[in-house]
Amino acid sequence: MSDDKKPERKREGGTLLQERPKTKKPPLYKVLLHNDDYTTREFVVLILRDIFRKRDNDAVQIMMHVHNNGVGVAGVYTHEVAEAKVDKTMNLARKFEFPLQLTIEAE
């Protein structure tokens, strides 16, 4: 290993410190809920509480935003977590025969 690839070392107060390379944060993605004429407001609040872990009042506010504006953000997560939450929500919506749609969008 050549010397130019080793982490930089600094000496402070007689102690040799080695700087660690900084890790890059993973990109985040928004999970978007889309309004439709059939999925009940209660079901949307339920999934926001149970799957997206929103407080009751936050879940109601998000649901109303989706209802009034056509789309709203359910949460922001890493890609893997966003996909898992979308899959779980879509499976539950299908089970109750709701046409709820969700999408994932880069933040």
Summary of the structure (lengths in Angstrom):
residues: 107
radius of gyration: 21.8
end to end distance: 38.6
largest distance: 69.6
contacts: 260
relative contact order: 0.23
helix: 41%
strand: 27%
